[in-house]
Every structure is written in structure tokens, then in C-alpha cells.
Amino acid sequence: MKRFGQVLRDERIKHGLTLEGVARSCQTVKSYVCSIESGDVNPPAANMTRRLSRKLGLDPDDMVVLGWFEKRPEGITVDDVVRVAGKFSQ
């Protein structure tokens, strides 16, 4: 599975966008977007993830989930999440 930042970088390059252009349109700075792409920082909060996703033509909800999954506590698996979600879905 691709890392959150790698998905952003791949889509940004695919669309011919610069770090500066994406950052400006998402009301942040180039260095922050670069740090996200390189994995130097955790995926951002949901509101920033949604802005970046819309700019890059990605599904915002999918990206929020991917970002959460990447920064989840160590030892938590997809199976754990599904099991617990099932308990509270009724």
C-alpha cells in the first residue's frame, strides 16, 4: 500500500502541479506540503487532507481514512478497526 504522502506526490506530479501551487491553493506553505509528501510529518488533520485531496482530484474521504490508518497507534490492524466498528454500527 502506498503511503499517504506518496499518493499526494504522485497525483501532484501527474497533474503537473508544483509544491508551491498546491500549498498556495490549500492555504499552507510549500515546506509543509513537501514534508507531508516525504513522510517527515504525519498526515495532516482532516480539514487539510480534504483541501489537498480536492485540489489533486482525490476522494477526500478515502484520503482521510488513509491518513488516519497511517498514523494509527502501533499494533492496531484493519481487522481491529472492522471488529470494533461492527460493535457500534447497530
HELIX and SHEET records of a PDB file:
HELIX    1   1 PHE A    4  LYS A   14  1                                  11    
HELIX    2   2 LEU A   19  SER A   25  1                                   7    
HELIX    3   3 LYS A   30  SER A   38  1                                   9    
HELIX    4   4 ALA A   46  LEU A   56  1                                  11    
HELIX    5   5 PRO A   60  GLU A   70  1                                  11    
HELIX    6   6 VAL A   78  LYS A   87  1                                  10    
END                                                                             
